[in-house]
Amino acid sequence: MPTVSSVIEHLKGYQPDEHIAVAIWCEEDVLGRAEERDMTITKEQAQSIIDQMDANQDAELGITWDTIDAGLDELPSKPVTKR
């Protein structure tokens, strides 16, 4: 599971003035998206989606809101939908 501290450690291998592109997605993005879709999920479910996004990211497709939506749709136990 990637964490901020593990990313910081990884970045130590780069020159400070080297140009890079970085996109950061976090639990709050997943939790917020679930809320927008009237879904209630746990922090652990959000972390699981983030882990899957990181493990399966595709350089041609990138990570988008659709990626998060797919993760929400594929949760092993379906999130509770607000009524």
C-alpha positions in Angstrom: 0.0 0.0 0.0 1.5 3.3 -1.0 1.7 6.0 1.7 2.9 9.6 1.7 6.1 8.5 3.5 6.8 5.7 1.0 6.4 8.2 -1.9 8.7 10.7 -0.2 11.3 8.0 0.2 10.9 7.0 -3.5 11.3 10.7 -4.5 14.7 10.9 -2.7 16.1 8.9 -5.7 15.5 11.9 -8.0 17.5 15.1 -8.5 15.7 18.0 -6.7 15.6 20.0 -10.0 14.4 17.2 -12.2 11.0 17.8 -13.9 8.4 15.2 -13.1 4.6 14.8 -13.5 2.7 13.6 -10.5 -1.0 12.9 -9.8 -2.0 12.2 -6.3 -5.3 10.5 -5.4 -6.2 9.8 -1.8 -8.9 8.3 0.4 -10.7 11.6 0.6 -11.1 11.5 -3.2 -12.7 8.1 -3.0 -14.9 8.9 0.0 -16.0 12.2 -1.6 -16.9 10.4 -4.9 -18.9 7.8 -3.0 -20.8 10.5 -1.3 -21.5 12.2 -4.6 -23.0 8.9 -5.8 -25.1 8.6 -2.6 -23.0 5.7 -1.4 -21.6 5.1 2.1 -18.3 3.3 2.3 -15.7 2.7 5.0 -12.2 4.2 5.1 -10.9 0.7 4.6 -12.9 0.3 1.4 -11.6 3.6 0.2 -8.0 2.4 1.0 -8.7 -0.8 -0.9 -9.8 1.1 -4.0 -6.7 3.4 -3.8 -4.5 0.2 -3.5 -6.2 -1.3 -6.6 -5.8 2.0 -8.5 -2.1 2.0 -7.7 -1.5 -1.6 -8.5 -3.4 -1.6 -11.8 -2.8 1.8 -13.2 -2.3 2.0 -16.9 0.1 4.6 -18.4 -2.1 4.9 -21.5 -5.4 5.4 -19.6 -4.2 7.1 -16.4 -6.3 7.3 -13.3 -9.6 9.3 -13.6 -12.9 9.7 -11.7 -14.1 6.8 -13.9 -11.3 4.6 -12.3 -12.7 5.5 -8.9 -16.3 4.8 -10.1 -15.2 1.4 -11.3 -13.6 0.7 -7.9 -16.8 1.7 -6.1 -18.9 -0.5 -8.4 -16.6 -3.5 -7.8 -16.5 -3.5 -4.0 -16.8 -7.1 -2.7 -19.6 -6.1 -0.4 -21.8 -3.5 -2.1 -21.8 -0.1 -0.3 -25.0 1.0 1.4 -27.0 3.3 -0.8 -28.7 6.2 1.0 -32.5 6.4 0.5 
